[in-house]
């Protein structure tokens, strides 16, 4: 497990709307000149991708921004994150920088993470 943990104050703010999880792509598909395509497994370890949004106050935008920029060194360090669907903690990396969009009395932050194999 990583030495860094996702800020606990941000767990309850993950919105169900827009949550996406993509299983690892571990097979390859090759179209044939004749007949059905061939599909084979190319490995067993793949990267599971998740994306979600959080509704944050201005203070909590600072929490997420500091976590990304300083704690994970702009997303270069892995951290422990509990997947909302399973409640299991695993090591993740940021797949992209968080995006902050003003909405109502706060901000919506869009995050993309990758589960490490």
Backbone torsions as a table, in degrees:
resi	resn	phi	psi	omega
1	UNK	NA	153.4	179.8
2	UNK	-74.2	161.6	178.2
3	UNK	-84.1	-8.5	-176.1
4	UNK	-109.8	138.9	177.4
5	UNK	-115.8	143.1	173.3
6	UNK	-57.9	137.9	-179.5
7	UNK	-58.0	124.8	-177.1
8	UNK	-62.9	-27.9	-179.6
9	UNK	-67.3	-14.8	-177.4
10	UNK	-96.4	-12.9	-177.3
11	UNK	-60.4	-46.8	-175.9
12	UNK	-71.3	-4.8	-175.6
13	UNK	-102.5	1.5	178.6
14	UNK	-72.0	124.7	-178.1
15	UNK	-83.9	136.1	175.3
16	UNK	-65.1	-38.7	179.2
17	UNK	-64.8	125.7	178.3
18	UNK	88.9	-3.3	177.6
19	UNK	-69.7	130.3	178.5
20	UNK	-134.6	143.3	177.6
21	UNK	-136.6	129.3	-178.6
22	UNK	-118.9	121.3	177.6
23	UNK	-63.0	158.2	179.5
24	UNK	-62.3	144.0	176.1
25	UNK	-92.6	103.7	-176.8
26	UNK	-117.8	11.4	177.6
27	UNK	-125.3	162.0	178.5
28	UNK	-127.2	139.2	-176.8
29	UNK	-113.7	128.4	-179.9
30	UNK	-122.6	121.2	176.6
31	UNK	-74.6	138.7	179.1
32	UNK	-101.1	156.8	176.0
33	UNK	-62.5	-37.9	-179.9
34	UNK	-135.3	136.8	176.0
35	UNK	92.0	-176.9	-176.4
36	UNK	-71.4	158.3	178.3
37	UNK	-67.8	154.2	175.9
38	UNK	-94.0	135.6	178.2
39	UNK	-126.0	128.1	178.5
40	UNK	-137.7	155.0	178.5
41	UNK	-81.0	133.3	179.8
42	UNK	-105.3	-5.3	178.1
43	UNK	178.3	173.0	179.6
44	UNK	-109.6	-22.0	-179.6
45	UNK	-101.4	124.3	178.1
46	UNK	-137.9	175.2	-178.2
47	UNK	-104.2	119.6	175.3
48	UNK	-85.4	127.9	-178.2
49	UNK	-105.0	139.3	173.4
50	UNK	-132.3	147.7	173.7
51	UNK	-138.3	144.9	-177.4
52	UNK	-158.1	169.1	177.5
53	UNK	-122.6	150.4	176.3
54	UNK	-124.6	141.6	171.9
55	UNK	-97.8	118.1	-171.5
56	UNK	-124.1	149.6	168.2
57	UNK	-80.1	171.7	177.9
58	UNK	-58.8	-38.4	179.5
59	UNK	-64.3	-43.3	-178.5
60	UNK	-73.3	-24.3	171.4
61	UNK	-61.5	-41.2	176.9
62	UNK	-61.9	-38.5	178.2
63	UNK	-62.0	-49.2	-179.8
64	UNK	-66.3	-41.2	-178.9
65	UNK	-64.3	-42.2	177.3
66	UNK	-66.0	-40.4	178.4
67	UNK	-60.1	-46.7	-179.4
68	UNK	-68.1	-52.7	-171.6
69	UNK	-72.0	-47.0	-173.2
70	UNK	-96.9	-54.2	-173.6
71	UNK	-65.5	-46.9	-179.3
72	UNK	-95.8	9.3	179.1
73	UNK	51.4	60.5	179.9
74	UNK	59.1	36.0	175.1
75	UNK	86.3	8.2	-177.3
76	UNK	-86.4	-12.7	179.5
77	UNK	-108.9	141.4	178.1
78	UNK	-74.1	155.1	179.2
79	UNK	-145.2	160.1	177.8
80	UNK	-85.6	130.6	-179.7
81	UNK	-138.9	136.7	179.8
82	UNK	-94.5	113.4	179.7
83	UNK	-63.6	123.5	-176.9
84	UNK	-57.9	-34.0	-177.4
85	UNK	-67.7	-39.9	-174.5
86	UNK	-108.0	-16.8	-174.7
87	UNK	62.9	20.9	178.7
88	UNK	-99.8	132.9	179.9
89	UNK	-89.5	131.8	178.8
90	UNK	-143.9	174.8	179.8
91	UNK	-86.8	130.9	-179.6
92	UNK	-129.4	160.9	169.4
93	UNK	-126.3	153.2	170.3
94	UNK	-70.7	130.6	175.6
95	UNK	-86.4	-20.6	179.5
96	UNK	-157.9	166.3	177.2
97	UNK	-69.0	144.0	174.5
98	UNK	-62.3	148.0	177.9
99	UNK	-115.8	126.4	-178.2
100	UNK	-105.8	126.1	-179.9
101	UNK	-126.6	125.8	178.7
102	UNK	-63.4	137.5	177.4
103	UNK	-154.5	129.3	-179.3
104	UNK	50.3	-123.7	-178.0
105	UNK	-98.3	19.7	-178.1
106	UNK	-155.8	-146.5	-179.2
107	UNK	-137.0	149.8	169.7
108	UNK	-105.7	125.7	177.9
109	UNK	-106.9	128.2	176.3
110	UNK	-100.0	128.5	-178.1
111	UNK	-125.6	142.8	174.0
112	UNK	-125.9	123.4	-178.5
113	UNK	-123.1	157.8	175.4
114	UNK	-125.8	128.4	175.5
115	UNK	-78.6	125.5	-179.7
116	UNK	-75.8	141.3	-179.9
117	UNK	-70.0	NA	NA
